[in-house]
Amino acid sequence: MLNSFCRRAVAVCLLAAAWYTVTAETACAAEEETDTGLVQMVVELIKDADRDMHALGLQQVREELPGEAVTRQLVDLLPELPPERRAGLIEALGERGDRAAREAAVEMARAGEEVVRAAALRALGRLGDASHIELLASKAASGSDQERAAARESLQRLGGQGIDEAMIAAAKEAEAPVRVELLAALAARNVRAAMPVVLDNVRAGEPEVRQAALDALRYLAEPSQIETVVELIKELPAGPEQTKATLVLLALSSRDGAACAPAIAAGLEGAAPTARIALLHGLARAGGPEALEAVSARLEDEDAAVRDEAVRILARWPDPAAAETLRRLAAHRGNLRWHVLALRGLVRLAQPDPSQPANLKLVAEALQLAARPEEKRLVLAAAATVPSPEALSLVLPLVDDEGLSEEAALAAVLIAEKMKKADQPQLQAAMKKVISTAKNSETIRRAKKVLAVGKPAGPSP
């Protein structure tokens, strides 16, 4: 290891000295080719069996040796190197960006050892042009794992005139596996102009092409195309493809919000049940009054699954405007599932958040509407987070309810622990009731602690 370090240090010193000489001699001739002695020194480093020496040589290729003539000399060196070293050099030539190495990269990408082919494909990301799209896409579709990864990376990196246009044209006519790769590359390159060919491929005969087109659509579609996506959801059969189209709809609804609601709501008409459910989720993501109205209307849908999904969505609606509909659903006890979902929705809307305080009126309504102890416990948990006399008054009567006594007593203590000292008379009465009624020793201990804190200090001795 020490020997390798010393050799590397010597090589660095020699390179520095050579560069100093070349720089001094060519200060007035910046365009002259690099000194052949220096190039030969780098060649020897590249051929060196020591990894550190080899790495130092490749660093010089990437960063220090200018000129097309040098590139040609390095290309001539490629056949002399073992596969691993050849792969390293062609990749370094790719990073160098000199098109004089392009032909060698193409040749090596098509034949030879796997590690060399992969490195050459990676180099084409910088060296290639539109004429190499077919090679890269074919390798991305059918090469080894290393080749596929390298070719995909290069398809995304290709630069220069006409690349996107050539890729779009190829995606219209290529074989199915190649089209899959081209669609993925167009999405990764964010080529918005590819939308027509993407939509054409959504309706292609090959399932793998349709899936790839739907994946690309998720990244390339814009809010102005919301109607197209809605129609697509209605066209596609229930299954993975309709699910992918729904993800596109959700992405657009997230970006454009309530502005998407009219187009989505209009699409409900004539849609199959699974498509209606997908559109309801799009409305939920869009939000706003029109979306809420359209989802609420589906409570009367002819399909039971659509009605159930509408209830679930309304129970998660973030806007307090949904409270009135949730009240009606909670009051309807003929459907226990709807009743429970609606109550949970009311409790969620009643809870405090950074934008608004707790809505104790809604908590009280939910408590009145709760039909079973399970739902009443849910409401008690919400009330316990509000440190106010009103919340304490709300939960205290339930301390006498045999089925809820322990939960109500704990809720009363939790509220009392956070209340202000100004409310001591009410606190003392409430904690005395908890102490006399509760069976849980921890609840009683905490109630006594609240009571002790509130007692007036005795007379001074």
C-alpha positions in Angstrom: 0.0 0.0 0.0 2.8 2.4 0.9 4.6 1.5 -2.4 1.4 2.3 -4.4 1.1 5.6 -2.6 4.7 6.5 -3.3 4.4 5.6 -7.0 1.3 7.7 -7.2 3.0 10.7 -5.6 5.9 10.4 -8.1 3.5 10.2 -11.0 1.7 13.3 -9.8 5.0 15.2 -9.5 6.1 14.1 -13.0 2.8 15.1 -14.5 3.0 18.5 -12.8 6.5 19.0 -14.1 5.5 18.0 -17.6 2.5 20.3 -17.5 4.7 23.2 -16.3 7.1 22.6 -19.2 4.3 22.4 -21.7 2.6 25.5 -20.3 5.8 27.5 -20.4 6.6 26.5 -24.0 3.2 27.0 -25.4 2.1 30.2 -23.5 1.8 32.0 -26.9 0.4 29.0 -28.8 -2.6 27.8 -26.8 -4.0 25.9 -29.8 -1.0 23.6 -30.2 -1.5 19.9 -29.5 -0.5 18.5 -26.1 3.1 17.4 -25.8 3.5 13.8 -26.9 5.7 12.9 -24.0 2.9 13.9 -21.6 0.4 11.9 -23.5 2.7 8.9 -23.4 3.1 9.3 -19.7 -0.7 9.2 -19.3 -1.0 6.2 -21.6 1.5 4.3 -19.4 -0.6 5.2 -16.3 -3.7 3.9 -18.0 -1.9 0.6 -18.8 -0.4 0.3 -15.4 -1.6 -2.8 -13.4 -1.9 -0.7 -10.2 -5.4 0.6 -9.7 -4.3 3.9 -8.3 -2.0 4.6 -11.3 -4.8 3.6 -13.7 -7.2 5.9 -11.9 -4.8 8.8 -12.1 -4.4 8.2 -15.8 -8.2 8.3 -16.3 -8.4 11.5 -14.3 -5.9 13.1 -16.7 -8.0 11.9 -19.7 -11.2 13.5 -18.2 -9.7 16.8 -17.0 -6.3 17.6 -18.3 -5.5 16.4 -21.8 -7.1 18.6 -24.5 -7.4 18.1 -28.2 -8.9 15.8 -30.8 -5.5 14.3 -31.6 -5.2 13.1 -28.0 -8.6 11.5 -28.2 -7.6 9.6 -31.3 -4.5 8.3 -29.6 -6.5 7.2 -26.7 -9.1 5.5 -28.9 -6.2 3.6 -30.6 -5.2 2.4 -27.1 -8.5 0.8 -26.4 -7.9 -2.6 -28.1 -4.7 -3.1 -26.1 -6.5 -3.0 -22.7 -8.2 -5.8 -20.8 -12.0 -5.5 -20.6 -12.2 -3.7 -17.2 -9.5 -1.1 -18.2 -11.1 -0.7 -21.7 -14.5 0.0 -20.0 -12.9 2.6 -17.8 -11.2 4.4 -20.6 -14.2 4.5 -22.9 -16.3 5.9 -20.1 -13.6 8.5 -19.4 -13.6 9.4 -23.1 -17.4 9.8 -22.9 -17.1 12.2 -20.0 -14.4 14.1 -21.9 -17.2 14.7 -24.5 -15.0 14.6 -27.6 -17.0 13.3 -30.5 -13.8 11.8 -32.0 -14.5 8.8 -29.7 -18.1 8.4 -30.9 -17.4 5.7 -33.5 -15.4 3.6 -31.1 -18.2 3.9 -28.5 -20.8 2.7 -31.0 -18.7 -0.3 -32.0 -18.0 -1.3 -28.5 -21.6 -0.9 -27.5 -22.6 -3.5 -30.1 -20.0 -6.2 -29.4 -17.5 -7.4 -26.8 -17.7 -8.1 -23.1 -20.7 -7.0 -21.1 -18.8 -4.5 -18.9 -17.4 -2.8 -22.0 -20.7 -2.7 -23.8 -22.3 -1.1 -20.7 -19.5 1.5 -20.4 -19.8 2.4 -24.1 -23.5 2.8 -23.9 -23.0 5.1 -21.0 -20.4 7.1 -22.9 -23.0 7.6 -25.8 -25.0 9.7 -23.4 -22.5 12.5 -24.1 -21.0 11.4 -27.4 -24.2 10.3 -29.2 -26.8 12.2 -31.3 -30.2 11.5 -32.7 -28.9 8.7 -34.9 -28.0 6.6 -31.8 -31.5 6.7 -30.3 -32.4 3.3 -31.9 -29.3 1.6 -30.6 -29.8 3.0 -27.0 -33.5 2.2 -26.9 -32.9 -1.4 -28.2 -30.3 -2.0 -25.6 -32.5 -0.5 -22.9 -35.2 -3.0 -24.0 -33.2 -6.2 -24.4 -29.7 -5.9 -23.1 -28.3 -7.3 -19.8 -29.1 -5.5 -16.6 -25.9 -3.4 -16.8 -26.6 -2.5 -20.4 -30.3 -1.6 -19.8 -29.3 0.7 -16.9 -26.6 2.4 -19.0 -28.7 2.8 -22.1 -31.6 4.3 -20.1 -29.3 6.8 -18.5 -27.9 7.8 -21.9 -31.4 8.2 -23.4 -32.2 10.7 -20.7 -28.8 12.5 -21.1 -28.6 12.8 -24.9 -28.2 16.4 -26.0 -28.2 18.3 -29.2 -30.5 19.4 -32.0 -33.5 17.2 -32.8 -33.2 14.6 -30.0 -36.7 15.0 -28.6 -38.3 15.1 -32.1 -36.4 12.0 -33.2 -37.4 10.2 -30.0 -41.1 11.1 -30.5 -40.9 9.9 -34.1 -39.3 6.6 -33.0 -42.0 6.1 -30.4 -44.7 6.0 -33.1 -43.2 3.0 -35.0 -40.8 1.1 -32.9 -41.5 -2.5 -31.6 -43.4 -2.7 -28.4 -40.4 -3.2 -26.0 -38.5 -0.4 -27.6 -41.6 1.9 -27.5 -41.8 1.2 -23.7 -38.3 2.5 -23.2 -38.8 5.5 -25.5 -42.0 6.5 -23.6 -40.1 6.3 -20.3 -37.3 8.4 -21.7 -39.6 11.1 -23.0 -41.3 11.3 -19.6 -37.9 11.5 -17.8 -36.8 14.3 -20.2 -40.1 16.1 -19.6 -40.9 16.4 -23.3 -44.4 17.9 -23.2 -44.6 17.8 -27.0 -44.8 14.0 -26.7 -48.3 14.1 -25.4 -50.0 13.2 -28.7 -47.8 10.1 -29.1 -48.3 9.2 -25.5 -52.1 9.3 -25.8 -51.9 7.2 -29.0 -49.9 4.6 -27.1 -52.4 4.6 -24.2 -54.8 3.0 -26.7 -52.1 0.7 -28.2 -52.7 -3.1 -28.6 -49.8 -4.2 -26.4 -50.5 -4.1 -22.6 -46.9 -3.2 -21.7 -47.0 -0.2 -24.0 -50.3 1.0 -22.6 -48.9 0.8 -19.1 -45.7 2.7 -20.1 -47.8 5.4 -21.8 -50.0 5.8 -18.7 -46.8 6.1 -16.6 -45.5 8.8 -19.0 -48.9 10.6 -18.9 -48.6 11.0 -15.2 -45.5 13.2 -15.6 -46.4 14.9 -18.9 -50.1 15.7 -18.6 -51.1 19.3 -17.8 -54.2 20.6 -16.1 -55.6 21.8 -19.4 -55.9 18.1 -20.4 -58.1 17.2 -17.5 -61.0 16.4 -19.8 -58.9 14.0 -21.9 -57.8 12.2 -18.7 -61.4 11.9 -17.5 -62.5 10.4 -20.8 -59.6 8.0 -20.6 -60.7 6.8 -17.2 -64.2 6.2 -18.6 -62.8 4.3 -21.6 -60.5 2.0 -19.7 -61.7 -1.2 -18.1 -61.5 -1.7 -14.4 -58.0 -2.9 -13.4 -54.4 -1.7 -13.4 -54.7 0.6 -16.4 -57.7 2.4 -15.0 -55.8 2.7 -11.7 -52.8 4.3 -13.5 -55.1 6.7 -15.3 -56.7 7.6 -11.9 -53.2 8.4 -10.6 -52.8 10.9 -13.5 -56.2 12.5 -12.5 -55.1 12.8 -8.9 -51.8 14.4 -9.9 -53.6 17.0 -12.1 -56.2 17.6 -9.4 -53.5 18.2 -6.8 -51.8 20.7 -9.2 -54.9 22.7 -10.3 -57.2 22.2 -7.3 -60.9 23.3 -7.5 -60.5 24.4 -11.2 -60.5 20.7 -12.2 -63.8 20.0 -10.4 -66.2 21.0 -13.3 -64.6 18.7 -15.8 -64.5 15.8 -13.4 -68.0 16.3 -12.2 -69.3 16.4 -15.8 -67.5 13.1 -16.5 -69.6 11.2 -13.9 -72.5 11.1 -16.3 -72.4 7.9 -18.3 -69.4 6.5 -16.5 -69.3 2.9 -15.3 -69.3 2.4 -11.5 -65.5 1.8 -11.2 -64.9 4.9 -13.3 -67.3 6.9 -11.1 -65.4 5.9 -8.0 -62.2 6.9 -9.6 -63.7 10.3 -10.5 -65.0 10.8 -7.0 -61.4 10.5 -5.7 -60.3 13.1 -8.3 -63.0 15.4 -6.9 -61.8 14.8 -3.4 -58.3 15.8 -4.4 -59.6 18.9 -6.2 -61.7 20.1 -3.4 -64.0 23.1 -3.3 -67.8 23.7 -3.3 -68.5 22.1 -6.7 -66.5 19.0 -5.9 -68.3 18.6 -2.5 -71.7 19.0 -4.2 -70.9 16.4 -6.8 -69.6 13.9 -4.3 -72.6 14.5 -2.0 -75.0 13.9 -5.0 -73.5 10.4 -5.3 -75.1 9.4 -2.0 -78.1 8.7 -4.2 -76.1 6.8 -6.8 -77.8 3.6 -8.2 -74.7 1.6 -7.4 -74.1 0.6 -3.7 -70.2 0.6 -4.1 -70.3 4.2 -5.4 -72.6 5.3 -2.6 -70.3 3.7 0.0 -67.2 5.3 -1.5 -69.0 8.7 -1.5 -69.6 8.3 2.3 -66.0 7.4 2.9 -64.7 10.3 0.9 -67.1 12.7 2.7 -65.9 11.4 6.1 -62.4 12.5 5.1 -63.4 15.8 3.6 -61.1 18.5 5.1 -63.5 21.4 4.6 -66.1 22.2 7.4 -68.6 22.7 4.6 -69.1 18.9 4.7 -70.4 19.0 8.3 -74.1 19.4 7.3 -74.0 16.4 5.0 -72.2 14.4 7.7 -74.8 15.3 10.3 -77.5 13.9 8.1 -75.6 10.7 7.5 -74.8 10.3 11.2 -78.5 10.8 12.1 -79.4 8.0 9.7 -78.9 4.9 11.8 -80.3 2.4 9.4 -76.8 2.0 7.9 -74.4 1.4 10.7 -71.3 1.8 8.5 -72.4 5.1 7.2 -73.4 6.3 10.7 -69.9 5.4 12.1 -68.0 6.9 9.2 -70.1 10.1 9.4 -69.5 10.5 13.2 -65.8 10.0 12.7 -65.9 12.7 10.0 -67.7 15.1 12.4 -65.2 14.4 15.2 -62.3 15.0 12.8 -63.7 18.3 11.6 -64.3 19.4 15.2 -60.8 18.9 16.3 -58.4 21.8 16.5 -55.7 22.5 13.9 -53.3 25.3 13.3 -55.9 27.2 11.3 -58.8 27.0 13.7 -59.7 26.1 17.3 -61.8 23.1 18.3 -65.5 23.2 17.4 -67.1 22.2 20.7 -70.6 22.7 19.2 -69.8 20.0 16.6 -68.4 17.8 19.3 -71.6 18.1 21.3 -73.7 17.4 18.2 -71.6 14.3 17.5 -72.1 13.1 21.1 -75.9 13.5 20.8 -75.8 11.6 17.5 -73.6 8.7 18.7 -75.7 5.6 19.0 -73.2 3.2 20.6 -70.6 3.5 23.4 -67.9 2.9 20.8 -68.7 6.2 19.0 -69.2 8.0 22.3 -65.7 7.1 23.3 -64.4 8.5 20.1 -66.2 11.8 20.8 -64.9 11.8 24.4 -61.3 11.5 23.1 -61.9 14.6 20.9 -63.4 16.6 23.8 -60.4 15.7 26.1 -58.1 17.7 23.9 -59.9 21.0 24.6 -59.0 22.8 27.8 -62.1 24.7 28.5 -65.0 24.8 30.9 -67.4 24.0 28.1 -65.6 20.8 27.3 -65.5 19.8 30.9 -69.3 20.4 31.1 -69.8 18.3 28.1 -68.0 15.2 29.4 -68.8 15.4 33.1 -72.4 14.0 32.9 -71.0 10.9 31.2 -69.1 10.0 34.4 -72.4 8.7 35.7 -72.9 6.5 32.6 -72.0 3.0 33.6 -70.7 2.0 30.2 -68.6 5.2 29.8 -67.8 6.2 33.3 -64.0 5.4 33.2 -63.5 7.0 29.8 -65.5 10.1 30.8 -63.6 10.4 34.1 -60.2 10.3 32.3 -61.4 12.8 29.8 -62.5 15.2 32.6 -59.1 14.9 34.2 -57.2 15.5 30.9 -59.3 18.6 30.4 -58.9 19.8 34.0 -55.1 19.4 33.9 -54.8 21.9 31.1 -57.4 24.5 32.3 -56.6 27.9 33.9 -56.6 28.5 37.6 -59.4 31.0 37.2 -61.8 28.1 36.7 -61.0 26.5 40.1 -64.5 26.3 41.5 -65.7 24.2 38.5 -62.5 22.2 38.5 -62.8 21.3 42.2 -66.4 20.2 41.8 -65.6 18.1 38.7 -62.5 16.4 40.3 -64.5 15.6 43.5 -67.0 13.8 41.3 -64.3 11.9 39.4 -62.7 10.8 42.7 -66.0 9.6 44.1 -67.0 7.7 40.9 -63.9 6.4 39.1 -62.4 3.0 39.8 -59.1 3.5 38.0 -56.4 4.3 40.5 -54.3 6.4 38.1 -57.3 8.5 37.1 -58.1 9.1 40.8 -54.5 10.0 41.6 -54.4 12.6 38.8 -57.8 14.0 39.9 -56.5 14.4 43.5 -53.4 16.2 42.2 -55.5 18.7 40.2 -57.6 19.2 43.4 -54.6 19.8 45.6 -53.1 22.4 43.2 -56.4 24.3 43.3 -56.8 24.4 47.1 -56.3 27.8 48.7 -53.2 28.2 50.9 -53.7 27.9 54.7 -53.2 30.9 57.1 -49.7 32.0 57.8 -48.3 30.8 61.3 
